[in-house]
Structures are given as structure tokens and as C-alpha cells.
Amino acid sequence: QVHVVESGGGLVQPGGSLRLSCVVSGTWLGVTGVGWYRQAPGKEREMVATFTNRGTPQYADSVKGRFSISRDMAESTVNLQLNSLNVEDTAVYYCKVRPPGPVDYWGQGTQVTVAS
């Protein structure tokens, strides 16, 4: 059984930073697609950062140069470093994993609030 658990959200001032972590169990990250998504109030869920099939990070245009995705195979974690945060980054952030096959697994989400 695949389990996905996010952590690291919180309240931060504009210009601040946060580091989100996603712990994955039940599958090996080496053969699993992973990514971070977010959903702001009243908006659809959108991709923030993910890895291509070749392992290259890719980012939404709105976060390029500010966010960084990384993964630690030994710890089975996928991290998202959020820098230079602004109020538009306020959302619930979700980690998604896709082991071999058609099923996606999502975590419960972690709230990021950017406010002064």
C-alpha cells in the first residue's frame, strides 16, 4: 500500500521561505513519478514542480527561479524548497506519486499561507 505524507507548511511573511517534505512509503522513488501541486481557494489544483521521465525537474512558470524540487532516494522523500514567497503562493500544497501503473496517490496536503 502506497502512503504519502506531506509536512512543512505554515505561515510566512512575503519574501520568506519554507521547505516542504513528502515522505513516500510502499513504492520506490526510483520507478515512481513524483510531483508537487497546489490548490488555492476557489481555484483548480495546479502543477508546481515535478520530474520528467528523465529525472529533470520542471516547474510552473509562476514559481521558476523561486522553488526547487529534490528527492532523496535513501530517505524516500520528495522536498520542495519555496523561496521569495508572495501572497499568490498561498494554497494547500499536495504531493502526488505515481508508481508503475495508472493510479495516482495523493497526500492530505499541507497549508502554506503567505501574509504580512
C-alpha positions, 0 to 999 in steps of 0.5 A: 500500500502506497502512503504519502505524507506531506509536512512543512507548511505554515505561515510566512511573511512575503519574501520568506521561505519554507521547505516542504517534505513528502515522505513516500512509503510502499513504492520506490522513488526510483520507478515512481513519478513524483510531483508537487501541486497546489490548490488555492481557494476557489481555484483548480489544483495546479502543477508546481514542480515535478520530474520528467521521465528523465529525472529533470525537474520542471516547474510552473512558470509562476514559481521558476527561479523561486522553488526547487524540487529534490528527492532523496532516494535513501530517505524516500522523500520528495522536498520542495524548497519555496523561496521569495514567497508572495501572497499568490503562493498561498494554497494547500500544497499536495504531493502526488506519486505515481508508481508503475501503473495508472493510479495516482496517490495523493497526500492530505496536503499541507497549508502554506499561507503567505501574509504580512 
